[in-house]
């Protein structure tokens, strides 16, 4: 009689379609909707970025 040794258990490895589906669900849960910015907010962000580039910040 031989010892079984250490066997690793991969529950989702036997069903790759389920693993792919779970990854898609997790990815959708992590998505953040794009914010709606006013023209003034976009100008302020643009000004901040330009200023940071000029002073190397």
C-alpha positions in Angstrom: 0.0 0.0 0.0 1.4 3.4 -1.0 0.8 6.6 0.9 -1.5 9.1 -0.9 0.8 12.0 -0.3 -0.4 15.6 -0.5 -3.1 16.3 -3.1 -4.1 19.8 -3.9 -7.7 20.5 -4.5 -8.8 22.9 -7.3 -12.6 23.2 -7.2 -12.9 25.5 -10.2 -10.2 24.0 -12.3 -12.5 21.2 -13.4 -15.0 23.8 -14.7 -13.1 26.5 -16.6 -16.4 28.1 -17.9 -17.5 28.7 -14.3 -14.1 30.2 -13.4 -14.3 32.6 -16.4 -17.8 33.6 -15.4 -16.8 34.3 -11.8 -13.9 36.5 -13.0 -16.4 38.5 -15.2 -18.8 39.0 -12.3 -15.9 40.2 -10.0 -14.7 42.6 -12.8 -18.1 44.1 -13.2 -18.4 44.6 -9.4 -15.1 46.6 -9.4 -16.2 49.0 -12.2 -16.8 52.6 -11.2 -19.1 54.7 -13.4 -17.5 57.6 -15.2 -18.3 60.9 -13.3 -20.3 63.6 -15.1 -18.3 66.8 -14.9 -19.4 70.3 -15.6 -17.4 72.6 -17.9 -16.1 74.5 -14.9 -14.8 71.3 -13.2 -13.1 70.2 -16.4 -11.4 73.6 -16.8 -10.3 73.4 -13.1 -8.8 69.9 -13.7 -7.1 71.1 -16.9 -5.7 74.2 -15.1 -4.3 72.0 -12.3 -2.7 69.6 -14.7 -1.1 72.4 -16.7 0.2 74.1 -13.5 1.6 70.8 -12.2 3.5 70.2 -15.5 5.0 73.7 -15.4 6.3 73.4 -11.9 7.3 69.7 -12.2 5.0 68.7 -9.3 
